[in-house]
């Protein structure tokens, strides 16, 4: 596979088993050609891998509440994207708290993904109706509305129906480019006709297969691709596995051989498999430890693609090489935004958490930032001036 020159500080065929935010922050600027992500959808469900499958131990929740909120994320968004901060701040007024927490969790990660994409790169965000319309606005703000390329509808057949609404049988994939220089390779699709009549002057454009006569047309934005069924040879048992054909179509359209493809929620590693098959470089990230083992099994056993070499499994984030090592690390933000103050005030019922006083109150970190504390709500409290002073003397004595 040809290696492309660039600013890469990550190695091809690597699975990182860690929180993807930690890994993304360690990747250099402008070095990734294509990002596809199939993150949690905020569906409110819990998922478990199929019994006696290679993904049997895969479990994750797709619901969000205040316990999942990280105040430092708010600080980062406010500093780097004030417009995005204003949008997210009001989401719970017209949606709910779960949607707000989910979007903030994704926003800090999408900001990093935008940073690491090349100017010729693009991002495909896979979602459904659970939060898709809120995600679209978030992506418009981060990437710029002029860099929105497509709303792709993945239509599929599956069991289950309702008597109260139309059957929900599609997902949405939002495609955004980093700039107007993005890579795009036009794809063709089959368009079937009832016969060869009326095509006397274009017989060379017609083809025939088991379904009948067809001609090739430019691919549209509605993709009809079967899901990974119970009897499929691709099936790993992973609860949200996507079909290989879907990922191949994405990779063919928005990258070239040798390009670097990144999947920050790689799960059972379908993106990595498709990238290997199409002679691209790839890196996957997932908190699930067995993501590394599944990619090996699939390459060796299912697709017979692997001809030797090493699949790297790493847990530590990469070290950026595009930052001046002499540059001083900026001080950690210590301020608390008004919205956070309000949440802490309500939780502590407007009184000192230590003695119950209601006067001379101050906002305080349970563990000081200088001692390794964080700006998460769980590390914030209300203390009266006397209790805060006594606590400060304790830490500095």
C-alpha positions in Angstrom: 0.0 0.0 0.0 1.5 3.4 -1.0 2.1 5.7 1.9 1.1 9.3 1.5 3.3 12.1 2.7 1.8 14.3 5.3 1.8 15.3 8.9 0.8 11.9 10.4 1.9 11.0 13.9 -0.3 7.9 14.0 0.6 4.5 12.5 -1.4 2.6 9.9 -3.4 -0.5 11.1 -3.8 0.8 14.7 -6.6 0.3 17.1 -6.6 2.6 20.1 -8.6 1.3 23.1 -9.3 4.5 25.0 -11.8 7.4 25.2 -11.6 8.8 21.7 -11.4 12.3 22.9 -8.0 11.6 24.5 -6.8 10.0 21.2 -8.2 12.8 19.0 -6.5 15.4 21.0 -3.1 13.7 20.4 -3.4 13.6 16.6 -1.7 16.3 14.6 -3.5 19.0 12.7 -4.5 18.5 9.1 -3.4 14.9 8.6 -6.6 12.7 8.1 -8.2 12.2 4.7 -11.5 10.8 5.7 -13.5 10.4 9.0 -16.5 8.1 9.2 -18.2 7.9 12.6 -21.1 5.8 13.8 -21.4 7.1 17.3 -24.2 6.6 19.9 -27.5 8.0 18.6 -29.0 9.1 21.9 -31.7 6.4 21.4 -32.3 5.8 25.1 -31.5 2.1 24.7 -28.9 -0.3 26.0 -27.1 -2.6 23.6 -25.6 -6.1 24.2 -23.7 -8.3 21.8 -25.3 -11.5 20.5 -24.7 -14.5 22.7 -21.9 -16.9 21.6 -20.6 -14.4 19.0 -17.2 -12.8 18.8 -18.9 -9.6 20.1 -20.7 -11.2 23.0 -19.0 -9.0 25.6 -19.8 -5.7 23.7 -22.3 -3.7 25.9 -22.9 0.0 26.0 -25.7 2.4 26.9 -27.0 5.0 24.6 -28.7 7.3 27.1 -27.4 10.4 28.7 -28.0 12.4 31.9 -26.3 14.9 34.1 -23.9 12.4 35.5 -22.3 12.2 32.0 -21.8 15.9 31.8 -18.2 17.3 32.0 -17.9 21.0 32.8 -14.5 21.2 31.1 -16.3 20.4 27.8 -18.4 23.5 28.2 -15.3 25.6 28.8 -13.6 24.3 25.7 -16.6 24.9 23.5 -17.2 28.4 24.8 -13.5 29.3 24.1 -13.2 27.7 20.7 -16.7 28.0 19.3 -18.8 30.8 21.0 -21.7 30.4 18.5 -21.8 26.6 19.1 -21.8 27.3 22.9 -24.8 29.6 22.5 -26.7 27.0 20.5 -25.9 24.1 22.9 -26.7 26.2 26.0 -30.4 26.6 25.0 -31.0 23.0 23.6 -32.6 21.7 26.8 -35.2 24.5 26.5 -36.7 22.9 23.4 -35.5 19.4 23.6 -34.4 17.9 26.9 -31.4 17.6 29.2 -30.4 14.2 27.7 -30.1 15.7 24.2 -28.1 18.6 25.5 -25.6 16.4 27.4 -25.3 14.1 24.3 -24.6 17.0 21.9 -22.0 18.5 24.2 -20.3 15.2 24.5 -20.2 14.9 20.7 -19.4 18.6 20.0 -15.9 18.5 21.8 -15.1 15.5 19.7 -16.3 16.9 16.4 -14.2 20.1 17.0 -11.1 17.8 17.2 -12.1 15.9 14.1 -12.5 19.1 12.2 -9.0 20.1 13.3 -7.3 16.9 12.2 -8.9 16.7 8.8 -6.9 17.8 5.8 -8.2 20.6 3.6 -9.1 17.9 1.1 -10.8 15.8 3.8 -14.4 15.1 4.6 -16.5 13.7 7.5 -19.5 11.3 7.4 -21.7 11.4 10.5 -24.0 8.4 10.9 -27.2 9.0 12.9 -30.9 8.5 13.0 -34.1 10.5 13.9 -33.3 10.4 17.6 -31.1 13.6 17.4 -30.3 14.0 13.7 -31.8 17.5 13.3 -29.9 18.8 16.3 -26.7 17.2 15.0 -27.1 18.9 11.6 -27.2 22.3 13.3 -24.1 21.4 15.3 -22.2 20.4 12.2 -23.3 23.5 10.3 -21.7 25.6 13.0 -18.4 23.7 13.3 -17.8 23.0 9.5 -19.7 26.0 8.1 -23.0 25.6 6.3 -21.3 26.1 2.9 -19.3 22.9 3.6 -22.4 20.7 3.9 -22.3 18.3 1.0 -25.0 15.7 1.4 -27.7 14.2 3.5 -27.5 10.5 2.6 -30.4 8.3 3.4 -29.5 4.7 4.0 -32.7 2.7 3.4 -32.9 -0.9 4.5 -35.3 -3.8 5.2 -35.7 -5.2 8.6 -38.3 -6.7 10.9 -40.7 -4.9 13.1 -43.6 -2.5 12.3 -46.0 -0.2 14.1 -49.7 0.5 13.8 -49.2 4.0 15.0 -46.7 5.4 12.4 -44.9 4.5 9.2 -42.1 1.9 9.7 -38.8 3.5 10.5 -36.4 1.9 8.0 -33.6 4.3 7.3 -30.6 6.0 8.9 -29.1 9.4 8.0 -25.5 10.1 7.1 -24.4 13.8 7.0 -21.4 14.5 4.8 -19.4 17.6 5.4 -16.1 18.8 3.8 -13.3 20.7 5.5 -13.0 23.1 2.5 -14.2 23.3 -1.1 -11.0 21.4 -2.1 -12.4 18.1 -0.8 -11.8 14.8 -2.5 -14.8 13.3 -4.3 -14.8 10.4 -6.7 -18.2 10.2 -8.5 -19.8 6.8 -8.0 -22.1 5.0 -10.4 -25.2 2.9 -9.6 -27.4 0.6 -11.6 -30.7 1.9 -13.0 -32.9 -0.9 -14.3 -35.2 -0.6 -17.3 -38.0 -2.9 -18.6 -36.2 -3.6 -21.9 -33.9 -2.3 -24.6 -36.7 -0.5 -26.4 -35.9 3.2 -27.1 -32.2 2.7 -26.7 -31.2 1.8 -30.2 -28.6 4.5 -30.4 -27.1 3.7 -26.9 -26.9 -0.1 -26.9 -23.3 0.1 -25.8 -24.5 1.7 -22.5 -26.7 -1.2 -21.6 -25.8 -4.2 -19.5 -27.7 -7.2 -18.3 -27.5 -9.3 -15.1 -29.8 -11.6 -13.2 -32.3 -8.8 -12.5 -32.5 -7.6 -16.1 -31.3 -4.7 -18.3 -29.7 -1.7 -16.7 -27.6 1.3 -17.4 -25.1 3.1 -15.1 -26.2 6.4 -13.6 -24.6 8.9 -11.2 -25.3 7.7 -7.7 -28.1 9.4 -5.8 -28.3 10.3 -2.1 -30.7 7.4 -1.2 -28.8 4.2 -0.8 -30.7 0.9 -0.5 -28.3 -1.6 1.1 -29.3 -4.6 3.2 -28.5 -4.7 6.9 -26.2 -7.3 8.3 -28.7 -10.1 8.8 -28.5 -13.1 11.2 -27.3 -15.4 8.4 -24.8 -13.0 6.9 -21.2 -14.1 6.6 -20.2 -10.6 7.8 -22.1 -11.0 11.1 -20.0 -10.5 14.2 -22.8 -10.2 16.8 -22.0 -6.6 17.5 -25.3 -4.9 18.2 -25.0 -1.9 15.8 -22.8 -3.5 13.1 -23.0 -1.7 9.7 -22.7 -3.6 6.3 -19.4 -3.6 4.6 -21.0 -2.4 1.3 -22.0 0.8 3.0 -18.5 1.6 4.2 -17.0 0.7 0.9 -19.2 3.2 -0.8 -18.2 6.0 1.6 -14.5 5.2 1.3 -14.5 4.9 -2.5 -16.3 8.3 -2.9 -14.1 10.3 -0.5 -10.6 8.9 -0.5 -7.9 7.5 -2.8 -5.6 4.5 -2.3 -3.1 5.2 0.4 -5.2 7.8 2.2 -5.7 7.7 5.9 -9.2 6.8 7.1 -10.2 7.2 10.7 -13.2 5.7 12.6 -13.3 7.2 16.1 -16.2 4.9 17.2 -15.0 1.8 15.3 -16.9 -0.9 17.3 -16.5 -4.2 15.3 -14.2 -2.3 12.9 -16.2 -2.5 9.6 -14.6 0.8 8.5 -11.1 -0.7 9.1 -12.0 -3.8 7.1 -13.4 -1.8 4.2 -10.3 0.5 4.2 -7.9 -2.5 4.2 -9.9 -4.1 1.3 -9.7 -0.9 -0.7 -5.9 -0.3 0.0 -6.3 2.6 2.3 -4.5 3.3 5.6 -6.7 3.1 8.7 -6.9 3.8 12.4 -9.8 2.9 14.6 -10.7 4.1 18.2 -13.0 2.4 20.6 -13.3 2.1 24.4 -14.2 -1.6 24.0 -11.1 -3.7 24.6 -12.1 -6.4 22.1 -12.3 -4.1 19.1 -8.7 -5.0 18.5 -9.4 -8.8 18.6 -12.3 -8.6 16.2 -10.5 -6.7 13.5 -7.8 -9.4 13.6 -10.4 -12.2 13.4 -12.2 -10.6 10.5 -9.1 -9.9 8.5 -7.8 -13.4 9.0 -10.9 -15.5 8.9 -13.8 -13.8 7.3 -12.4 -11.8 4.4 -9.0 -13.5 3.9 -7.4 -10.1 3.4 -4.5 -10.2 5.7 -1.1 -11.3 4.3 0.9 -10.8 7.4 2.1 -7.8 9.4 0.9 -6.3 12.6 -2.3 -4.8 13.9 -1.2 -2.3 16.5 -3.1 -2.1 19.8 -2.4 1.0 21.8 -4.0 2.5 24.9 -2.0 5.7 25.3 -2.8 8.7 23.1 -0.3 9.7 20.4 2.0 12.6 21.1 1.5 15.6 18.8 4.6 16.5 16.8 3.1 19.7 15.2 3.4 21.7 18.5 6.5 23.6 19.5 7.8 21.6 22.5 9.1 24.8 24.0 5.7 26.4 24.0 4.4 26.8 27.6 1.2 24.8 28.5 -1.6 27.3 29.0 -3.1 27.5 32.5 -6.2 25.4 33.2 -9.4 27.5 33.1 -10.6 28.2 36.6 -13.7 30.2 35.9 -17.2 28.8 36.3 -19.8 29.8 33.7 -23.2 31.2 34.9 -25.1 28.1 33.8 -22.8 25.8 35.9 -23.2 28.1 38.9 -26.9 27.7 38.6 -26.7 23.9 38.6 -24.4 23.8 41.6 -26.6 26.3 43.5 -29.7 24.2 42.9 -27.9 21.0 43.9 -26.5 22.5 47.1 -29.8 24.2 47.9 -28.1 27.6 48.2 -26.2 26.9 51.4 -22.7 26.0 52.5 -22.1 22.3 51.9 -20.1 22.0 55.0 -21.9 24.0 57.8 -25.2 24.9 56.1 -24.7 28.7 56.3 -26.6 30.8 53.8 -24.5 34.0 53.9 -21.0 34.9 52.5 -21.2 31.9 50.0 -18.5 31.1 47.4 -18.1 28.6 44.6 -15.3 26.2 45.3 -13.5 23.2 43.8 -13.7 20.1 46.1 -10.2 19.2 45.0 -8.2 22.3 43.8 -7.2 22.4 40.2 -3.6 22.7 41.4 -4.0 19.3 43.1 -5.4 17.5 40.1 -9.0 18.4 40.5 -11.3 19.1 37.5 -14.1 21.5 36.5 -16.7 18.8 36.5 -19.9 19.4 38.5 -19.0 16.6 40.9 -15.9 18.6 41.8 -17.8 21.8 42.5 -19.5 22.9 45.6 -20.8 25.9 47.6 -18.9 26.9 50.8 -19.2 29.9 53.1 -16.2 32.1 53.3 -15.0 30.6 56.6 -15.3 27.0 55.5 -13.6 27.8 52.2 -10.7 29.5 54.1 -10.3 26.6 56.5 -10.3 24.2 53.5 -7.7 26.3 51.7 -5.4 26.4 54.8 -5.7 22.6 55.1 -4.5 22.1 51.5 -1.6 24.5 51.8 -0.4 23.6 55.3 
